Amino acid sequence: MNLEYLDSPHDHDLLLASQINSRPLRRLVQLALGLSTESMDLLTALTDRLRTAEGALADPATSGEF
């Protein structure tokens, strides 16, 4: 795939996001594009907490990772 015509890194990210098959995940990625590093860190932390709450990640408070 030739990406030479794209002007900015954001354009590359948008193109890649548009190729995600899962509609909810694609929407989440598209909404996150352009966020500051701090906001991306918050989003990642929130995602980790949600996955922990759903049992998809070990709870760091009880797994001895501190």
N, C-alpha and C positions, 0 to 999 in steps of 0.2 A: 504494500500500500504506500503510495507516494503522498507524503504530508507536506511537501515543499510549499504548497500554495497557502498554507495556514500562516497567519501573521504573528501570533503570539502563543506562548505556552498555554494560556487559557483556552485558545482555540483547539489545541491538541487534546486537552483535558475534556472539553465539551464533546469532541468527536469520539473519544474513547467512551465517555459516559453514555453517549447515544447508542453504543453497540452492546450495552449490557442488556441481557435478555429479560431479567426480572424487572418488571415495571416498578414495584415499590423501591427496589434497590437503585434502579436508574434514577428515579425521582430524588431519592436521598442524596445520591452523588451529585446530581445537577444542582440541588439546593446548596450543597456544601462548597461548590466551586467558587473561588474568589474570597472565601473567608480568610481572616487573618490566621496566623499560626496559633495565636492564643485561643481563638474560637475553635480551630480544628482540634487543639488539645482538649478543650472542654467537651467537644462532640465525641472524641475518642473515649474520654473518661466516662461520659454518660453511657456510651455504647457498652463499655465494659461492665458498668453497674447493671444495665438492663440484661445483659447476657448472664451475669451472675444471678440475678433475681429469677431468671428463667431456668437456672440450673445448667446452663451451657458452659460456664466457667467456674472454677473453684473459687470459693469465697476467700479472699486474701486474709480476712480477719480470723478465719478458722483453719487455714491451711499452713500456717507457720511461715509465710513468705515475708513477714515483717522483719 
